[in-house]
Amino acid sequence: MTVSVEEVYFHPAPDADAILPGLIAEGFTGVVPRFGDQSWSLAGLAHGPGISKETIHWDRFPVSFQAELRHLVWLLINTSLPANFLIGKPSRWRTTVSPGQVYPTVMKWRAFCQWLEESGGTSLRECTPESLRAYALHLGSRGRPRVSVQKVLASITRLWALDSSNPLPIGICEPPWLSEGADDFLPAGSPSGENVTEPITPQTMGPLLIWALRVVDDFSDDILRAIDRREEISAQSMLTPTTQAGLASLEKYLEGLVAAGKSPPSQAAGNRTGLAAKYISFLTGASIRQVHHRVVRGPWRNLLLSASGPAPVITEIVGKIDGLPWVEFIDYSEVDDLKRHLVTAAYIAVSYLTGMRPREVQGLEKGCCPDPESGRHLIYSRVFKTALDDEGNHVPQGILRDVPWVAIGPVVKAIRIVEHLTPEGYLFGGTVPQTMNKRIENFTTWASGLAKRFGRPHEVIPADEYGAVGVSRFRRTLAWHIARRPGGLIALAIQYGHMRTAMSAGYASRSRDGIHDLLDIETALSVADTLTTLSDDLVNGAGVSGPAARRAINAAQQAPEFSGSVVTARQARALLQNSSLTVYDNPSATLMCVYKPERALCNRVTNKESPRLDRCVSSCSNIARLDSHAHIMRQEAESLEKQALSVPDPLGHRMRSRAELLRNIADRHDRSRIVSKEK
């Protein structure tokens, strides 16, 4: 007897698919759970990289609610809500949830049913507006943040919607927050998300990036050769036959070690070390079985069991630190760790130097960055956060970005390295952010160890004052450096000002999933901070000089209006579009830029909306200086003169000339400075 889809919709039979065939991920070969199973694996729904393959265990749900929830979860997975359900809902709402949100939604339903059971409930039909109101207040009273409670209430709204659109509804009541508004049911909120994520401090990000690029550029050839060599050793030893010649060679090899008083080659085995049997098999031509046999039956049993000797796979090291090989040799046991460090370094380079979101980096596939016939390298990636189909529903496997990313040299090198290690599919194996965060911690410890060993304390990677260095912080950190340190060197003479230029040329388009909104916010925050500092200095009697001094004073008077008010891209653009307020600090040039595009000498060809602070021109009419700038210039002049005493004459002459120029500018400031009351 054939069962129609409609009949399954009304009454899924125990042997019906818990996940209908059209929703199974392409290439999935696992077991699809049945409706009546005690556990539903969601692995078949796992589209896209890094999606956790969770399992719903029904025996962990309140018994009296299991039958009702089982059917509602089946509807959640396999059906869509009517389109009219979206009327009046926020734009992020969809008629279906993405595969990655099925499990979190079901867990919220389970928690709700557990609370109902503790309150004496035995069925969802017993829900009343009062009980839903009480649950919302219960969530808020436990100190959960506003966004967390908001997600729970949204999941209950979907629970009600699935039930009410079902031909055989349980009778769950409509949540009161739909008619009364959600604010009264939510705890007080605070800004959240990427825009208020603290950037990684320069003291941490600087050495972290230096080591990531050093591994990619200088160490990668050695590590890749070691990986290939270890694979060769492993493959060949597995195929080595058992022969008398091999046994004789093994005996001679072991006898030589004993005679020389050397411990046999070893490899890590958990927290212990053991004999490197495959390595010895490769060296001697004996089979692995013969090597293990000599451990148990041979005359040197105790020596072999306590093996602790090196097992070098490569000894010719190309990479250097301060002209010295970065390692004496690469051991058989080190290869796996070094491979992880190499992939982690490549991830840091790609993630940080492109401004991609973690999910976008996870979704990079082999061949994503082809060699161009001319011009820049482009990265063709998928977008996941805003991936929608024609009906407005989320596309879990992502869609190709409308505009590719532009890749600078270090990013291309990093991608090529990971492509070499990736036979096919996702470059980073769909590694979830939590896993990569842990790998970055391990990379930090390892790189700091190298910095100490080579006497480079300035390259030790310190802990960040705002917490763990997570991959979700890289975008904000890049935006912070581009907006506030445009003249700062990333590495290999790549400046942050150059990065902003690359972005303007197509790097992460101005679509809502690009980095430009974040750049606008960070630039506006920088402007607001500069205005606040300028206002405080003027109130305390500081003087201002330069062609734009009076414009700077006028801008400072409006600083309190913008202090702490920039959170969204719209607020940022409102500030940046007000030409009377755009005051940029440029510490590398020891000045402020009171920006007017038509007067800017840094942007002569086009009227850019922001200055090129890495190309500041000393004769520009947008320049203003404070007393603090003059003080810093005198300090630098004094430092230069001291250095000039101990260097060759040509360099010393240039240092003294630079010191004299700085003092002259500082003296000019003192003569021409004005204060706000003189306006």
C-alpha positions as CSV (number, residue, x, y, z in Angstrom):
1,M,0.0,0.0,0.0
2,T,1.4,3.4,-1.0
3,V,1.3,6.2,1.6
4,S,0.9,9.7,0.3
5,V,2.9,12.7,1.5
6,E,-0.4,14.2,2.8
7,E,-1.1,11.2,4.9
8,V,2.4,11.2,6.3
9,Y,2.0,14.9,7.1
10,F,-1.1,14.2,9.1
11,H,0.0,10.9,10.8
12,P,3.7,9.9,10.3
13,A,3.9,6.2,10.8
14,P,6.6,4.8,13.1
15,D,8.6,3.5,10.1
16,A,8.2,6.8,8.2
17,D,11.3,8.8,7.4
18,A,12.1,11.4,10.2
19,I,13.8,13.4,7.4
20,L,12.1,13.3,4.0
21,P,14.4,12.3,1.0
22,G,14.4,15.8,-0.6
23,L,16.1,17.3,2.5
24,I,19.0,14.8,2.8
25,A,22.3,16.3,2.0
26,E,23.9,15.4,-1.3
27,G,26.4,12.6,-0.9
28,F,25.1,11.5,2.6
29,T,25.4,7.8,3.0
30,G,24.5,7.4,6.7
31,V,21.3,6.0,8.2
32,V,18.2,8.2,8.0
33,P,16.2,7.9,11.3
34,R,12.6,6.7,11.4
35,F,9.8,8.6,13.0
36,G,9.4,6.0,15.7
37,D,13.2,5.7,16.6
38,Q,14.3,6.7,20.1
39,S,17.1,8.9,18.6
40,W,17.1,11.1,15.5
41,S,20.5,11.8,14.0
42,L,20.5,15.1,12.1
43,A,23.7,14.3,10.3
44,G,21.7,13.9,7.0
45,L,20.7,17.6,7.3
46,A,24.3,18.9,7.6
47,H,24.7,21.2,4.7
48,G,27.6,23.6,4.5
49,P,30.9,23.5,6.4
50,G,31.2,23.4,10.2
51,I,27.5,22.3,10.9
52,S,27.4,20.3,14.0
53,K,25.8,16.9,13.4
54,E,23.7,16.6,16.6
55,T,21.2,13.9,17.6
56,I,17.8,14.3,19.2
57,H,17.4,11.7,22.0
58,W,13.7,11.4,22.8
59,D,14.3,9.6,26.1
60,R,15.7,12.9,27.4
61,F,12.4,14.7,26.9
62,P,9.5,14.8,29.5
63,V,7.5,11.6,28.9
64,S,4.1,13.3,28.8
65,F,5.3,15.7,26.1
66,Q,7.2,13.3,23.8
67,A,4.4,12.4,21.4
68,E,3.4,16.0,20.8
69,L,6.9,17.2,20.4
70,R,7.9,14.3,18.1
71,H,5.3,15.3,15.6
72,L,6.1,19.1,15.9
73,V,9.8,18.4,15.4
74,W,8.9,16.3,12.3
75,L,7.0,19.3,11.0
76,L,9.9,21.7,11.9
77,I,12.3,19.6,9.8
78,N,10.1,18.7,6.8
79,T,7.5,21.4,6.3
80,S,7.3,25.1,5.7
81,L,5.0,27.6,7.4
82,P,2.4,29.4,5.3
83,A,3.8,32.6,3.6
84,N,1.3,34.7,5.4
85,F,3.0,33.8,8.7
86,L,5.8,36.2,7.8
87,I,3.4,39.2,7.7
88,G,4.5,41.6,10.4
89,K,7.5,39.5,11.4
90,P,11.1,40.9,11.4
91,S,13.0,40.5,8.1
92,R,15.2,37.7,9.5
93,W,12.1,35.4,9.9
94,R,11.7,32.5,7.4
95,T,9.0,29.9,6.7
96,T,11.6,27.2,7.4
97,V,14.6,27.1,9.7
98,S,18.1,26.2,8.5
99,P,19.5,22.7,9.2
100,G,21.9,24.2,11.7
101,Q,19.1,25.7,13.7
102,V,16.9,22.6,14.0
103,Y,18.7,21.2,17.0
104,P,19.0,24.5,19.0
105,T,15.3,25.1,18.4
106,V,14.3,21.7,19.6
107,M,16.4,22.1,22.7
108,K,14.6,25.3,23.5
109,W,11.3,23.5,23.1
110,R,12.5,20.7,25.4
111,A,13.5,23.3,28.1
112,F,10.1,24.9,27.8
113,C,8.3,21.5,28.3
114,Q,10.6,20.7,31.3
115,W,9.5,24.0,32.9
116,L,5.8,23.2,32.1
117,E,6.2,19.7,33.7
118,E,7.7,21.2,36.8
119,S,4.7,23.6,36.9
120,G,2.4,20.6,36.8
121,G,1.6,20.6,33.1
122,T,1.2,17.4,31.0
123,S,0.4,18.7,27.5
124,L,1.1,21.7,25.3
125,R,-2.6,22.2,24.9
126,E,-2.6,23.4,28.6
127,C,-0.5,26.4,27.7
128,T,-2.2,29.7,28.4
129,P,-1.1,33.3,27.8
130,E,-0.4,33.5,31.5
131,S,1.9,30.5,31.5
132,L,3.8,31.8,28.5
133,R,4.1,35.2,30.2
134,A,5.3,33.5,33.3
135,Y,7.9,31.5,31.3
136,A,9.3,34.7,29.7
137,L,9.6,36.4,33.1
138,H,11.3,33.2,34.4
139,L,13.9,33.4,31.6
140,G,14.6,37.0,32.3
141,S,14.9,36.5,36.1
142,R,17.8,34.0,35.5
143,G,20.1,36.7,34.2
144,R,20.0,35.6,30.6
145,P,20.9,38.4,28.1
146,R,18.1,40.0,26.1
147,V,19.1,38.4,22.8
148,S,19.1,34.9,24.4
149,V,15.6,35.3,25.7
150,Q,14.5,36.8,22.4
151,K,15.6,33.6,20.6
152,V,13.7,31.4,23.1
153,L,10.5,33.4,22.6
154,A,11.0,33.2,18.8
155,S,11.3,29.4,19.0
156,I,8.0,29.2,21.0
157,T,6.4,31.5,18.4
158,R,7.4,29.0,15.7
159,L,6.1,26.1,17.9
160,W,2.7,27.8,18.0
161,A,2.8,28.6,14.3
162,L,3.6,25.0,13.3
163,D,0.8,23.7,15.5
164,S,-1.8,26.2,14.3
165,S,-1.0,25.5,10.7
166,N,-1.2,21.8,11.2
167,P,-4.5,20.2,10.0
168,L,-4.7,18.4,13.4
169,P,-3.5,21.0,15.9
170,I,-2.8,20.3,19.5
171,G,-4.2,23.7,20.4
172,I,-1.2,25.7,21.7
173,C,-2.3,29.2,22.5
174,E,-1.0,32.2,20.6
175,P,2.0,33.8,22.5
176,P,0.9,37.1,24.1
177,W,4.0,38.9,22.9
178,L,2.7,38.7,19.4
179,S,-0.2,41.0,20.2
180,E,1.3,43.0,23.1
181,G,4.8,43.5,21.7
182,A,8.0,41.7,22.9
183,D,9.6,44.5,24.9
184,D,7.6,43.8,28.1
185,F,8.7,40.2,27.9
186,L,12.4,40.8,27.5
187,P,15.1,41.9,29.9
188,A,16.9,45.2,29.3
189,G,19.2,45.0,26.3
190,S,22.7,46.2,25.5
191,P,24.5,46.5,22.1
192,S,25.8,43.1,20.9
193,G,27.2,41.4,17.9
194,E,30.2,42.1,15.6
195,N,29.9,45.9,15.8
196,V,30.7,46.0,19.5
197,T,33.1,43.1,19.6
198,E,36.4,44.3,21.1
199,P,39.2,44.2,18.6
200,I,42.3,42.2,19.4
201,T,44.9,44.6,20.9
202,P,47.9,45.5,18.6
203,Q,50.2,44.0,21.3
204,T,48.6,40.6,20.7
205,M,47.6,40.8,17.0
206,G,51.0,42.1,15.9
207,P,53.2,39.2,16.9
208,L,50.4,36.7,16.2
209,L,50.2,37.8,12.6
210,I,54.0,38.0,12.3
211,W,54.3,34.4,13.3
212,A,51.4,33.3,11.1
213,L,53.0,34.9,8.1
214,R,56.5,33.6,9.0
215,V,55.1,30.1,9.1
216,V,53.4,30.5,5.8
217,D,56.3,32.2,4.1
218,D,59.4,30.8,5.7
219,F,58.6,27.5,7.4
220,S,56.0,26.1,5.0
221,D,58.4,24.5,2.6
222,D,60.1,22.5,5.4
223,I,56.8,21.4,6.9
224,L,55.3,20.4,3.6
225,R,58.4,18.3,2.8
226,A,58.2,16.7,6.2
227,I,54.5,15.8,5.6
228,D,55.3,14.3,2.2
229,R,58.3,12.4,3.7
230,R,56.3,11.0,6.6
231,E,53.5,9.8,4.2
232,E,56.2,8.2,2.0
233,I,57.7,6.4,5.1
234,S,54.3,5.3,6.3
235,A,53.1,4.0,2.9
236,Q,56.3,2.2,2.0
237,S,56.6,0.5,5.4
238,M,53.1,-0.8,5.2
239,L,54.0,-2.5,1.9
240,T,57.4,-3.9,3.0
241,P,57.3,-7.7,2.9
242,T,58.8,-10.0,5.5
243,T,62.2,-11.3,4.2
244,Q,65.4,-12.7,5.5
245,A,67.3,-9.8,4.0
246,G,65.1,-7.3,5.8
247,L,65.6,-9.2,9.1
248,A,69.3,-9.2,8.6
249,S,69.3,-5.5,7.9
250,L,67.2,-4.8,11.0
251,E,69.5,-6.9,13.2
252,K,72.6,-5.0,11.9
253,Y,70.8,-1.6,12.4
254,L,69.8,-2.4,16.0
255,E,73.2,-3.8,16.9
256,G,74.8,-0.6,15.7
257,L,72.6,1.5,17.9
258,V,73.4,-0.7,20.9
259,A,77.1,-0.6,20.2
260,A,77.0,3.2,20.0
261,G,74.9,3.5,23.1
262,K,72.0,5.3,21.3
263,S,68.3,4.9,22.0
264,P,66.3,3.7,19.0
265,P,64.0,6.1,17.1
266,S,60.8,6.7,19.0
267,Q,57.4,8.3,18.4
268,A,54.8,9.8,20.6
269,A,52.0,7.5,21.7
270,G,49.6,9.5,23.8
271,N,51.4,10.8,26.9
272,R,54.2,8.2,26.3
273,T,56.8,7.4,23.7
274,G,57.2,4.1,21.9
275,L,59.4,2.6,19.2
276,A,58.9,4.2,15.8
277,A,58.3,0.9,14.1
278,K,57.3,2.3,10.7
279,Y,60.3,4.6,10.6
280,I,62.7,1.7,11.4
281,S,61.0,-0.5,8.8
282,F,61.5,2.2,6.2
283,L,65.2,2.6,7.2
284,T,66.1,-1.1,7.2
285,G,63.7,-2.7,4.7
286,A,62.3,-5.0,7.4
287,S,58.6,-5.5,7.7
288,I,56.7,-3.8,10.6
289,R,55.9,-7.3,11.9
290,Q,59.6,-8.1,12.1
291,V,60.3,-4.8,13.9
292,H,57.6,-5.5,16.5
293,H,58.8,-9.1,16.8
294,R,62.3,-8.0,17.7
295,V,60.8,-5.7,20.5
296,V,59.2,-8.7,22.2
297,R,61.7,-11.5,21.4
298,G,65.0,-9.8,20.7
299,P,68.0,-9.5,23.0
300,W,67.5,-5.8,23.3
301,R,63.9,-5.9,24.5
302,N,64.3,-3.4,27.4
303,L,66.2,-1.0,25.3
304,L,63.6,-1.1,22.5
305,L,60.6,-0.7,24.9
306,S,62.1,2.4,26.4
307,A,63.0,4.0,23.0
308,S,63.5,7.7,23.2
309,G,65.8,8.5,20.3
310,P,65.0,11.0,17.4
311,A,63.4,10.0,14.2
312,P,64.2,12.8,11.8
313,V,62.2,12.9,8.5
314,I,64.1,15.9,7.1
315,T,67.4,17.4,8.3
316,E,68.0,20.0,5.6
317,I,66.1,23.0,6.9
318,V,65.4,26.0,4.5
319,G,63.5,28.3,6.8
320,K,65.6,30.7,8.9
321,I,65.2,33.0,11.9
322,D,67.9,35.6,12.3
323,G,69.9,33.6,9.7
324,L,69.7,30.4,11.7
325,P,67.6,27.3,10.8
326,W,64.3,27.6,12.8
327,V,64.7,24.0,13.8
328,E,67.6,21.5,13.8
329,F,65.4,18.8,12.1
330,I,61.8,17.7,11.9
331,D,61.0,14.6,13.8
332,Y,58.5,11.9,12.7
333,S,56.4,12.6,15.8
334,E,56.3,16.4,15.2
335,V,54.8,16.2,11.7
336,D,51.1,16.1,12.8
337,D,51.5,19.1,15.2
338,L,53.4,21.1,12.6
339,K,50.8,20.4,10.0
340,R,48.1,21.7,12.3
341,H,50.2,24.8,13.1
342,L,50.7,25.4,9.3
343,V,47.0,25.1,8.6
344,T,46.3,27.4,11.6
345,A,48.8,30.0,10.3
346,A,47.2,29.8,6.9
347,Y,43.7,30.3,8.4
348,I,44.9,33.3,10.4
349,A,46.4,34.9,7.3
350,V,43.3,34.3,5.1
351,S,40.7,35.2,7.8
352,Y,42.5,38.4,9.0
353,L,43.8,39.7,5.7
354,T,40.5,39.3,3.9
355,G,38.0,40.3,6.6
356,M,35.9,37.2,5.8
357,R,33.5,35.9,8.5
358,P,34.5,32.6,10.0
359,R,31.8,30.7,8.2
360,E,33.0,32.1,4.9
361,V,36.5,31.0,5.5
362,Q,35.2,27.5,6.4
363,G,33.3,27.5,3.1
364,L,36.4,28.1,0.9
365,E,36.9,25.2,-1.5
366,K,39.8,24.0,-3.4
367,G,40.2,26.1,-6.6
368,C,38.5,29.1,-5.0
369,C,41.5,31.4,-5.9
370,P,42.5,30.6,-9.6
371,D,45.6,32.3,-11.1
372,P,44.4,35.3,-13.1
373,E,45.4,36.0,-16.6
374,S,46.1,39.6,-15.5
375,G,45.4,41.8,-12.5
376,R,44.6,40.7,-8.9
377,H,43.9,37.3,-7.6
378,L,40.2,36.9,-6.7
379,I,38.7,34.5,-4.2
380,Y,35.4,33.1,-5.1
381,S,33.6,32.2,-1.9
382,R,30.2,31.4,-0.6
383,V,28.2,33.5,1.7
384,F,26.1,31.8,4.4
385,K,24.7,34.4,6.8
386,T,22.6,36.1,4.1
387,A,22.2,33.2,1.7
388,L,18.5,33.2,0.7
389,D,16.6,31.4,-2.1
390,D,14.0,33.0,-4.4
391,E,11.3,32.5,-1.7
392,G,13.4,34.2,1.0
393,N,14.3,31.0,2.8
394,H,17.8,30.4,4.1
395,V,20.1,28.3,1.9
396,P,22.2,26.2,4.3
397,Q,24.9,25.2,1.8
398,G,25.4,28.9,1.0
399,I,25.4,30.8,-2.3
400,L,28.3,32.3,-4.3
401,R,29.1,35.9,-3.4
402,D,28.0,38.5,-6.0
403,V,31.5,40.1,-5.8
404,P,34.6,38.0,-5.2
405,W,37.2,39.0,-2.6
406,V,40.5,40.4,-3.7
407,A,43.5,38.5,-2.3
408,I,46.9,40.0,-1.6
409,G,50.0,38.0,-1.9
410,P,50.2,36.4,1.6
411,V,46.6,35.2,1.3
412,V,47.3,33.6,-2.0
413,K,50.3,31.8,-0.6
414,A,48.3,30.6,2.4
415,I,45.5,29.2,0.1
416,R,48.0,27.4,-2.1
417,I,49.5,25.7,0.9
418,V,46.2,24.4,2.2
419,E,45.2,23.4,-1.3
420,H,48.4,21.2,-1.4
421,L,47.1,19.5,1.8
422,T,43.5,19.2,0.7
423,P,42.6,16.5,-1.9
424,E,39.2,18.0,-2.5
425,G,36.3,19.9,-0.9
426,Y,36.6,22.5,1.8
427,L,40.1,23.9,2.4
428,F,39.8,24.0,6.1
429,G,37.8,20.8,6.3
430,G,34.7,22.6,7.6
431,T,36.5,23.2,10.9
432,V,34.1,24.8,13.3
433,P,35.2,28.1,15.0
434,Q,35.5,26.6,18.4
435,T,38.0,24.1,17.1
436,M,40.0,26.7,15.3
437,N,40.0,28.9,18.4
438,K,41.7,26.1,20.3
439,R,44.2,25.6,17.6
440,I,45.0,29.3,17.7
441,E,45.7,29.0,21.4
442,N,48.1,26.1,20.7
443,F,49.7,28.0,17.9
444,T,50.2,31.0,20.2
445,T,52.0,28.8,22.8
446,W,54.2,27.1,20.2
447,A,55.1,30.4,18.4
448,S,55.9,32.1,21.7
449,G,58.2,29.2,22.6
450,L,60.1,29.8,19.4
451,A,60.3,33.5,20.1
452,K,61.8,32.8,23.5
453,R,64.2,30.2,22.1
454,F,65.6,32.7,19.6
455,G,65.9,35.5,22.0
456,R,63.0,37.6,20.5
457,P,61.0,38.7,23.5
458,H,59.2,41.3,21.4
459,E,57.6,38.5,19.4
460,V,56.2,36.6,22.3
461,I,52.4,36.7,21.8
462,P,50.9,38.1,25.0
463,A,47.3,37.3,26.2
464,D,44.8,39.8,24.9
465,E,43.3,42.0,27.6
466,Y,39.8,41.5,26.3
467,G,39.9,37.7,26.4
468,A,40.6,34.8,24.1
469,V,41.7,35.4,20.5
470,G,38.7,34.0,18.7
471,V,38.3,33.9,14.9
472,S,35.1,36.0,15.2
473,R,37.3,38.9,16.3
474,F,39.5,39.1,13.3
475,R,37.2,41.2,11.1
476,R,36.7,43.8,13.7
477,T,40.4,43.9,14.4
478,L,41.3,44.4,10.7
479,A,38.7,47.2,10.5
480,W,40.2,48.8,13.7
481,H,43.7,48.8,12.2
482,I,42.7,50.1,8.9
483,A,40.7,52.9,10.4
484,R,43.2,53.8,13.2
485,R,46.6,52.6,12.1
486,P,46.6,53.2,8.3
487,G,50.4,53.7,8.2
488,G,51.1,50.7,10.4
489,L,52.9,47.7,8.8
490,I,51.0,44.4,8.7
491,A,54.0,42.5,7.5
492,L,56.2,42.3,4.4
493,A,55.8,46.0,3.8
494,I,52.0,45.7,3.4
495,Q,50.3,48.8,5.0
496,Y,46.8,49.0,6.3
497,G,46.3,52.0,4.1
498,H,47.1,49.8,1.2
499,M,44.5,47.3,2.5
500,R,41.8,50.0,2.4
501,T,42.7,50.9,-1.1
502,A,42.4,47.2,-2.1
503,M,38.9,47.1,-0.5
504,S,37.8,50.2,-2.4
505,A,38.9,48.5,-5.6
506,G,36.4,45.7,-5.1
507,Y,37.7,43.9,-2.0
508,A,34.5,42.8,-0.2
509,S,31.8,44.7,-2.0
510,R,29.5,47.1,-0.4
511,S,26.8,44.5,-0.1
512,R,25.6,43.9,3.4
513,D,27.9,40.9,3.9
514,G,31.0,42.8,3.0
515,I,33.4,44.5,5.5
516,H,32.6,48.1,4.4
517,D,29.9,48.6,7.0
518,L,32.3,47.5,9.7
519,L,35.0,49.8,8.3
520,D,32.5,52.7,8.4
521,I,31.6,51.9,12.0
522,E,35.3,51.6,13.1
523,T,36.2,54.8,11.2
524,A,33.3,56.7,12.8
525,L,34.3,55.4,16.3
526,S,37.8,56.7,15.7
527,V,36.4,60.1,14.7
528,A,34.1,60.2,17.7
529,D,37.1,59.3,20.0
530,T,39.2,62.0,18.4
531,L,36.5,64.6,18.8
532,T,36.1,63.6,22.5
533,T,39.8,63.8,23.2
534,L,40.1,67.1,21.3
535,S,37.2,68.6,23.3
536,D,38.7,67.5,26.6
537,D,42.1,69.0,25.7
538,L,40.6,72.3,24.7
539,V,38.5,72.5,27.8
540,N,41.8,72.0,29.8
541,G,43.4,74.9,28.0
542,A,45.3,73.1,25.1
543,G,46.1,75.1,22.0
544,V,45.6,74.2,18.4
545,S,47.7,75.3,15.4
546,G,47.7,74.7,11.7
547,P,45.5,75.7,8.7
548,A,42.5,73.8,10.0
549,A,42.8,74.9,13.7
550,R,39.5,76.8,13.8
551,R,37.6,74.1,12.0
552,A,39.0,71.6,14.6
553,I,37.7,73.8,17.5
554,N,34.3,74.1,15.9
555,A,34.1,70.3,15.5
556,A,35.2,69.7,19.1
557,Q,32.2,71.7,20.4
558,Q,29.9,69.1,19.0
559,A,31.8,66.1,20.5
560,P,29.5,65.3,23.4
561,E,26.6,64.7,20.9
562,F,28.5,61.7,19.4
563,S,30.3,60.2,22.3
564,G,29.3,56.6,22.6
565,S,26.5,56.9,20.1
566,V,28.0,55.0,17.1
567,V,26.9,51.4,17.0
568,T,25.2,50.8,13.6
569,A,26.5,51.4,10.1
570,R,23.7,54.0,9.6
571,Q,24.9,56.0,12.6
572,A,28.5,55.7,11.4
573,R,27.6,57.1,7.9
574,A,25.6,59.9,9.4
575,L,28.7,61.1,11.3
576,L,31.1,60.5,8.4
577,Q,28.9,62.4,6.0
578,N,28.9,65.5,8.2
579,S,31.9,67.3,6.8
580,S,32.1,69.7,9.8
581,L,32.8,66.8,12.2
582,T,35.3,64.5,10.4
583,V,38.5,64.9,12.5
584,Y,40.9,62.1,12.2
585,D,43.9,61.4,14.5
586,N,47.1,60.5,12.7
587,P,49.6,59.6,15.4
588,S,52.2,58.3,12.9
589,A,52.3,61.8,11.3
590,T,51.9,63.6,14.7
591,L,48.8,65.6,13.6
592,M,45.1,65.6,13.1
593,C,43.3,65.7,9.7
594,V,40.2,68.0,9.7
595,Y,39.0,66.4,6.5
596,K,37.6,68.3,3.6
597,P,37.8,66.2,0.4
598,E,38.1,69.2,-1.9
599,R,41.2,70.4,0.0
600,A,42.9,67.1,0.6
601,L,46.3,66.5,-1.0
602,C,46.2,62.8,-0.2
603,N,43.3,62.3,-2.6
604,R,44.1,64.5,-5.6
605,V,42.5,62.3,-8.3
606,T,39.1,61.7,-6.7
607,N,37.2,63.1,-3.7
608,K,37.4,60.1,-1.4
609,E,34.9,60.0,1.6
610,S,37.8,59.5,4.0
611,P,41.5,60.7,4.0
612,R,44.5,58.5,3.1
613,L,46.3,59.0,6.4
614,D,49.1,56.8,5.2
615,R,49.8,59.5,2.5
616,C,49.6,62.6,4.6
617,V,51.2,65.7,2.9
618,S,52.8,68.3,5.2
619,S,51.5,71.3,3.2
620,C,47.8,70.2,3.3
621,S,45.3,72.7,4.5
622,N,43.4,70.0,6.4
623,I,46.2,69.8,9.1
624,A,45.8,70.8,12.7
625,R,48.1,70.1,15.7
626,L,47.7,70.1,19.5
627,D,50.2,70.9,22.2
628,S,50.5,67.2,22.8
629,H,51.7,66.7,19.1
630,A,54.4,69.4,19.6
631,H,55.5,67.7,22.8
632,I,55.8,64.3,21.0
633,M,57.8,65.9,18.2
634,R,60.3,67.4,20.6
635,Q,60.7,64.0,22.3
636,E,61.4,62.4,18.9
637,A,63.9,65.1,18.0
638,E,65.8,64.5,21.2
639,S,65.8,60.7,20.6
640,L,67.1,61.2,17.0
641,E,69.9,63.4,18.1
642,K,71.1,60.8,20.7
643,Q,71.0,58.1,18.1
644,A,72.9,60.2,15.6
645,L,76.0,60.2,17.9
646,S,76.5,56.5,17.4
647,V,75.8,55.9,13.7
648,P,77.8,56.6,10.5
649,D,77.9,60.2,9.4
650,P,75.6,60.0,6.4
651,L,72.8,58.4,8.6
652,G,73.6,60.7,11.5
653,H,73.3,63.7,9.3
654,R,69.8,62.6,8.1
655,M,68.8,62.0,11.7
656,R,69.9,65.5,12.8
657,S,68.2,67.1,9.9
658,R,65.0,65.3,10.8
659,A,65.3,66.4,14.4
660,E,65.8,70.0,13.4
661,L,62.6,69.8,11.2
662,L,60.5,68.4,14.0
663,R,61.7,71.1,16.4
664,N,60.9,73.8,13.9
665,I,57.4,72.5,13.4
666,A,56.9,72.3,17.2
667,D,58.2,75.9,17.6
668,R,55.8,77.1,14.8
669,H,53.0,75.5,16.7
670,D,53.9,77.4,19.9
671,R,54.0,80.7,18.0
672,S,50.7,80.2,16.2
673,R,48.6,78.2,18.6
674,I,45.1,79.3,19.5
675,V,42.7,78.2,22.2
676,S,39.0,77.8,22.0
677,K,38.1,81.0,24.0
678,E,39.9,83.0,21.3
679,K,37.5,81.7,18.6
